[in-house]
C-alpha cells in the first residue's frame, strides 16, 4: 500500500473516531485504525492484534463476552429482555394499515 494512501486512510479513521460520540463505535474505529496500520506492516492477522490492543480479547471472544456481561447484569431479566436472541425483541405489531382522521394512513 502506498505511503500516501495509508496516511489518508489512517487520517480518515482518526477523524471519524474523534467525531464519534458512541464509545462502542469509537472502539470500532480504533480497531480499524490499528488493523490498517498493522496490515500495512505485514502482520498476518492484523484484526486479531487490533482487537487485543483495544478490547483485550480475541475477535472470536468479543460477542460471547458481551452476551455474558449482559446476562450477569440483567440476571433473570435477561431472557425476558432478549429471549433466545442477543438483541431486544420488537413488540408484535399488526401489518394492517389503519385509517387516521383526515384520510392519511398510518403503518
N, C-alpha and C positions, 0 to 999 in steps of 0.2 A: 504494500500500500504506500502510495506516495506520501512524503512528509507533509505536504501542504493539505492533502485530503484528510490525513489523520488529524492534523490540528483543527481543521474545520469541523470534523465530526465531534471531536472532544470538546471544542468550544460550544457547539450546538447543545450537546448533552449537559454541559456545565450550566449554561444559561437556562435551560429547561428545568434543571434541578433547583436553581435559585428562585425561579418564578413559581414553582410548585408549592402549594400550601399544604397538601396532604402529605404527612410524613411517610406514609407507606409508598406513595408514588415517588417521593424524593429518594427513598431507598432503591426503587427500581431504576431510576436514572443513574444513581451512583453505581449500581451493579453493572448497568450498561456501559458506563464510562470506563470502569475497571476492566470489563470484558474486552472492549475495543483496544485499550492500551496493552493488555497482556496478549491479546491475539496478534497485535502488530509486532510484539517482541518475539513471537514464535511459540508461545505457550500452547501445548497440545490440548488443554481443556480450560480455556480462559473463563468460561462461565462458572466452573467449579471454584476456581481461585477467587473470582469476584464475589460469589455468594458467600464463601467462607469469610472473606475480608469484611463484608458488610453485615451479614447476619450470623456468622459463626456456625453455619450449618452447611452440609452438602445440599445441593439443589433438590435432590430426591426426598430430603427430610423436612423441607420447609413447610409444605402443606400439611403433612401429618402433625407437625409441631403446632401449627395454627389451630388445627382441629382439637388437639389435646388441650391447648390453652383455653379454648372456648369451653370445652367440657369441664375443665377444672373451675372456671369462672362461673359458669351457669349451673353446674351441678345437675340436679334432677330436672331443671327447666330446659336443659339442652334439647332433649327430644321434642318438647312442646314447641320450641322456637324453630329448630332446624329440621325435625322429623328425621327421615332417612337420608336427607341431602346435607350438603355442607353450607348451604345458603338459606336464608329465611324463605319460608313458603309464602306465596302470594295468596291472599284470600280468593276463594272461588267467586267468580263474577259471571253473570249471565252475558251471553253474546248477543242477546236480543236487544235491539235498539228501541229506546223508549222516547215517546214524543214529549217535548217540553212545551211550556207556554210560548206562544209566539211562532210555533211551527218548526223551530230548528230541532235537530236531532242530537241526542247525546249518546255516547258509546257506553 
